């Protein structure tokens, strides 16, 4: 156990508490493949965070990853520059990363990227927060500034987590990386609550007997904001986020989150097998990945991948990192890629929708102070109306500012789906003028709006996975797929990864850790192994495996 691991809660996920961060840091490395396998091509489909992690580590092991990407490297880590001021970006996908994501930060640190605290509601770095409910606004610098009923809700949530989920014991076990205690508590929670929705969990808790308290909690919440769009999801999904501190102490990456996957594309590792010093993924691909993979077929000799240009190449192994729904519609997928029960899990996968609207302003005008009240013009905003969440990003008094005018989920996101970017902007400006009647936001805009709705993006069809009640068994099948010893030979060599395969959908940490599972799987499939001093996730799988619920 490393000292760093013992000092704080990390995303040491209780379903499968493997120390991926320690595995990466160990001087023995992630393993070796037989010398005659050096240079063996392995298809890596998808150039998002998971695909790029897998490709980078496979290259370091002496294999030749061949990356296929349909659009652009980065996936849902998509940082879009404003045409009017390219130095500033709109973070269309992932934009905040918890410090507990220690495996992800291994790569952020390796790339030398600078981070700073993300301005979540009531965070110490957030100059002001405004909560607007039912037409009434409450300004706050900290939770103590809000009306008493908000503190009652916070106290109720803390009580529920302690009384029904043993939160303090869970987090203490995570800090100490005490696997037996962690598994004993968590496995019982999975058995007890797999069939319970988030809302059902609250409604059956005495501390939340008041509908008013449940309503406030859903609309405002604590940490990153309201929880109501998560209410239909499994409570197990929420408990995972809370116990691993994934909703706390979040950071933003200066220059944009997309720098992480793109950085791995060009990074030249200090240590790598087979390839000469200075080798990078970009160099192995002569600067550009292959176009989209549109077909994957299986035969006795391995896999044939067909790309959008019609080129066909054969591989002994394939790593697949896009959303698994792509196997159902965008890729001509051989039925033999997966066993029947895995295909059922793919079909049952549920994705959250999400929309964002960004604009550029002439300066961070929201910091202007009213001489009569002493209040800032605007603050980070939470509301039960259509914008739902408004974030303000300040690059300095003499620099343009970035406003995320709206960040929404699920039903709230669908309200935007049929609107053009201009219609979205007009609607939001109208709604915000009701919340901030004395602030002329429009006069400060210097860009056209940049928008996205992830559920209408054809290659994604949603922002991230969130399991519904009763979906644990499907998630276990998907996550455990990299363990292929018990599969029929015709199903071996195809490896799923990505945050939707992980236990923490929507977090880049899950994308990274499942990529490392796939790397272990490829090495094992090609006859390689890990160093006994640094066993990988597959080596210890049966000791710490996710609990199996009766089928």
Secondary structure, DSSP 4 states (H G I P E B T S, - for coil): --HHHHHS-----GGG---HHHHHH-TT-S-B--GGGTT-EEEEE--BHHHHHHHHHHHHTT-EEEEE-SS-TBTT--EEEETTEEEEEEE-S---EETT-HHHHHHHHHTT--EEE---TT-TT-S-EEEEETTEEEEESSGGGS-HHHHHHHHHHHHHHHHHH-HHHHHHHHHHT-HHHHHHHHHHHHHHHTT-BHHHHHHTSGGG--HHHHHHHHHT-SSSS--GGGTTBBHHHHHHHHHTTTTSSEEEETT-TTHHHHHHHH---SS-SSSPTT--HHHHTTTS-B--EEEEEEETTEEEEEETTS-EEEES-EEE-S-TTHHHHTSEE-GGGS-HHHHHHHHH--EE-EEEEEEEESS-GGG-B-TTT--BS--EEEESSTT-EEEEE---TTS-EEEEEEEEEHHHHHTTTTS-HHHHHHHHHHHHHHHSTT--SGGGB-S--EEEEGGG-TTTSSSEE-PBTT-HHHHHHHHGGG--TTS-GGGTTEEE-STTTSSSTT-HHHHHHHHHHHHHHHHHHTT-B--GGG--TTTSHHHHPPPPPP-
